[in-house]
Amino acid sequence: MLYWAIIFLVVAIIAGLFGFLGVAGLATEIAKILFVIFLIVFVISLIGGFRGRR
């Protein structure tokens, strides 16, 4: 999941350098969404890991 967020972030930066604002905006939004999903899954796995140790 983090891999795809980083890929879309790189695509957004490259597209921004070339001036393709529509592509850069779309890739940035996808990267943000994937990053939030990754953080939610990470927090859930942390909570599940702490509960499993008892």
TIMARNU-725700 format. One record per residue (C-alpha): x, y negated, z; residue in one letter; residue number from 1. Coordinates in pm, 1 decimal, decimal comma. Each point is the difference from the previous one (the first is absolute). Layout:
BEGIN
<c1->X; c2->Y; c3->Z; residuo->A; num->NUM> $
...
This chain:
BEGIN
<c1->0,0; c2->0,0; c3->0,0; residuo->M; num->1> $
<c1->279,4; c2->-238,8; c3->91,0; residuo->L; num->2> $
<c1->175,6; c2->100,0; c3->-322,8; residuo->Y; num->3> $
<c1->-290,4; c2->-128,4; c3->-210,0; residuo->W; num->4> $
<c1->-22,2; c2->-321,8; c3->200,3; residuo->A; num->5> $
<c1->368,7; c2->-65,9; c3->-66,2; residuo->I; num->6> $
<c1->-39,0; c2->84,6; c3->-369,5; residuo->I; num->7> $
<c1->-288,0; c2->-246,2; c3->-39,8; residuo->F; num->8> $
<c1->194,7; c2->-263,1; c3->195,5; residuo->L; num->9> $
<c1->294,6; c2->35,6; c3->-239,8; residuo->V; num->10> $
<c1->-235,1; c2->-17,2; c3->-299,9; residuo->V; num->11> $
<c1->-157,4; c2->-315,7; c3->144,5; residuo->A; num->12> $
<c1->338,6; c2->-165,5; c3->47,2; residuo->I; num->13> $
<c1->117,7; c2->89,3; c3->-350,9; residuo->I; num->14> $
<c1->-329,1; c2->-114,0; c3->-154,3; residuo->A; num->15> $
<c1->22,6; c2->-324,1; c3->196,1; residuo->G; num->16> $
<c1->349,5; c2->-62,3; c3->-135,1; residuo->L; num->17> $
<c1->-124,1; c2->43,9; c3->-356,1; residuo->F; num->18> $
<c1->-302,3; c2->-222,1; c3->61,5; residuo->G; num->19> $
<c1->-280,4; c2->254,1; c3->-42,2; residuo->F; num->20> $
<c1->-215,7; c2->-143,5; c3->274,3; residuo->L; num->21> $
<c1->-295,3; c2->235,6; c3->-50,3; residuo->G; num->22> $
<c1->218,1; c2->310,2; c3->23,7; residuo->V; num->23> $
<c1->193,8; c2->-140,5; c3->295,0; residuo->A; num->24> $
<c1->-317,0; c2->-81,1; c3->191,2; residuo->G; num->25> $
<c1->-150,3; c2->342,1; c3->-62,3; residuo->L; num->26> $
<c1->316,7; c2->186,1; c3->97,7; residuo->A; num->27> $
<c1->35,6; c2->-212,3; c3->313,1; residuo->T; num->28> $
<c1->-356,1; c2->76,6; c3->108,3; residuo->E; num->29> $
<c1->51,5; c2->373,3; c3->-57,3; residuo->I; num->30> $
<c1->324,7; c2->-12,5; c3->200,9; residuo->A; num->31> $
<c1->-176,6; c2->-177,1; c3->287,0; residuo->K; num->32> $
<c1->-285,2; c2->252,7; c3->2,3; residuo->I; num->33> $
<c1->237,5; c2->298,0; c3->-4,4; residuo->L; num->34> $
<c1->209,3; c2->-156,0; c3->276,7; residuo->F; num->35> $
<c1->-306,2; c2->-44,6; c3->223,1; residuo->V; num->36> $
<c1->-111,3; c2->358,4; c3->-68,5; residuo->I; num->37> $
<c1->351,2; c2->121,6; c3->87,6; residuo->F; num->38> $
<c1->-4,0; c2->-192,1; c3->327,4; residuo->L; num->39> $
<c1->-341,6; c2->141,4; c3->95,1; residuo->I; num->40> $
<c1->111,7; c2->357,4; c3->-73,6; residuo->V; num->41> $
<c1->321,9; c2->-61,7; c3->196,6; residuo->F; num->42> $
<c1->-188,0; c2->-123,7; c3->306,5; residuo->V; num->43> $
<c1->-242,6; c2->292,5; c3->-17,8; residuo->I; num->44> $
<c1->289,7; c2->246,1; c3->-21,3; residuo->S; num->45> $
<c1->168,3; c2->-166,7; c3->297,8; residuo->L; num->46> $
<c1->-316,0; c2->28,4; c3->209,1; residuo->I; num->47> $
<c1->-49,8; c2->360,8; c3->-110,0; residuo->G; num->48> $
<c1->360,0; c2->83,7; c3->85,4; residuo->G; num->49> $
<c1->-31,1; c2->-138,5; c3->350,8; residuo->F; num->50> $
<c1->-324,2; c2->186,7; c3->60,0; residuo->R; num->51> $
<c1->147,8; c2->329,5; c3->-124,9; residuo->G; num->52> $
<c1->288,0; c2->-2,7; c3->249,3; residuo->R; num->53> $
<c1->-221,3; c2->29,8; c3->309,6; residuo->R; num->54> $
